[in-house]
Amino acid sequence: MELPTYARRSQPVRAESAADVVARRVTAAILSGAFAPGTRLTEESLAAAYGVSRTPIREALIQVAASGLVELSRNRGATVLRLTAADIEDVYHLRGVLEAEAARLVARRGTPEVLDFLGRTCDRLALLHHAPATEQLAADTDFHYGIARASGSPRLHALIRQVSAVPEAHRSTMAYTPADMASAEAQHRSVLRALRTGRSGAAAKAMREHIHWACARAVTRLMWTPAEDGG
């Protein structure tokens, strides 16, 4: 049987529009401090910086605003907001709720092809302990979005992608340590074991615990990043 499109390693998990790409880059710039709180982001300046028209810039800013990172104003455009630990925790809480439900659904209806694909993403994580953040992120999102897509609920998949914008951009600026990567891989495999055995409750619990762990790492990063920048 031919694998679904999302499960083929030679193809991206999702097709991205120009607005999606810009939204991810703007989010990463905000989380990395390149766009400081209070910075005004105009359509003209962003269009020039990213080499696209103002239409995808406008769509991207709406996406970023939905993530709570900028405030949109008719007269002032977009203004970067200050991201707090509470903001991070809120986003990860929502992500945990949604992804736990996706894992629960996959435990009930996951196909051998989907489970094999998820297993391969775990194997890839094992090889990326010293890799750049972007490579680590690609393997990580293959696992999470693979489960979201296999849930069979397009709406749930879309919601997971939306609330994952901040965590995904954050991870793109922060390479995990080898110890963190080993923990992430072990947690992914724990979710996968529950999926393989059809234990929906265990799969949901393992996913929630993994998201909670990732949240703690993100909050820690947020707390010490200013000190690094100031040093």
C-alpha positions, -999 to +999 in steps of 0.1 A: +000+000+000+013+035-009+019+057+021-001+089+025+015+120+011+023+134+046+042+102+055+068+103+026+101+115+039+110+130+006+081+154+008+072+181+033+046+173+059+027+204+048+026+227+019+033+263+031+020+295+016+041+326+015+020+339+044+028+308+065+065+312+059+065+349+067+044+342+099+070+317+111+099+340+104+083+369+121+074+348+151+110+334+153+123+370+151+101+381+179+110+351+201+147+356+194+146+392+204+153+405+169+120+423+170+119+437+206+086+445+225+072+477+213+086+474+178+062+485+150+061+461+121+048+478+089+037+459+059+061+479+037+092+471+057+084+435+061+075+431+024+109+446+015+127+424+041+111+391+029+108+399-008+071+393-010+040+415-017+020+432+010-008+407+007+010+377+023+025+401+049-010+412+059-021+375+062+010+366+081+005+394+106-030+382+113-016+347+120+010+362+144-016+383+161-037+352+167-007+337+185-007+367+209+027+381+198+016+413+181-013+437+184-029+449+153-041+485+150-057+502+119-036+533+123-004+518+137-001+485+120+014+457+141+032+462+174+053+435+191+040+426+225+061+413+254+058+376+258+056+364+294+061+330+310+023+330+315+018+334+278+041+305+270+024+283+296-011+292+282+000+283+246+015+250+257-015+241+278-038+245+248-014+225+227-013+198+253-051+195+254-054+194+216-025+170+209-036+147+237-069+144+219-052+137+186-031+110+202-063+095+217-079+093+182-048+078+166-046+051+192-081+040+180-077+044+143-040+046+135-029+024+105+004+004+104+017+029+078+011+058+101+027+040+131+057+030+110+062+066+099+061+078+135+086+052+144+110+065+117+107+101+131+118+087+165+148+071+148+157+104+132+156+122+166+182+097+178+206+109+152+201+147+158+215+151+193+241+176+181+222+189+151+211+225+145+178+236+159+161+236+125+170+200+119+158+189+153+126+209+148+119+192+115+120+157+130+100+169+160+072+184+140+071+154+117+061+134+147+036+159+161+019+169+129+019+132+118-003+124+147-024+155+142-030+146+106-036+109+113-063+119+139-088+120+110-100+155+121-090+183+097-103+208+122-082+194+151-052+193+128-057+229+119-061+240+155-029+222+165-010+239+137-023+273+148-015+270+185+019+254+177+031+285+159+048+300+190+064+267+202+076+259+167+092+293+162+107+291+197+123+258+189+137+271+157+159+295+177+170+270+204+188+238+198+182+212+224+211+197+243+220+160+237+204+153+271+172+171+261+171+153+227+174+120+245+145+129+267+124+141+238+131+109+219+122+087+249+089+107+254+080+103+217+086+066+219+064+064+250+036+080+230+043+056+201+042+025+223+007+035+236-004+042+200+008+008+188-011-010+215-042+010+211-042+024+246-059+057+240-058+069+276-021+061+279-013+078+246-031+110+257-014+110+290+021+105+275+015+133+250+003+157+278+034+149+298+056+155+268+041+188+261+044+198+297+081+189+296+086+210+264+068+239+281+092+238+310+121+240+286+105+269+268+098+289+300+134+283+312+147+296+279+125+327+281+138+334+316+175+333+308+176+347+273+177+384+284+206+377+307+225+361+278+218+391+256+229+415+282+262+396+288 
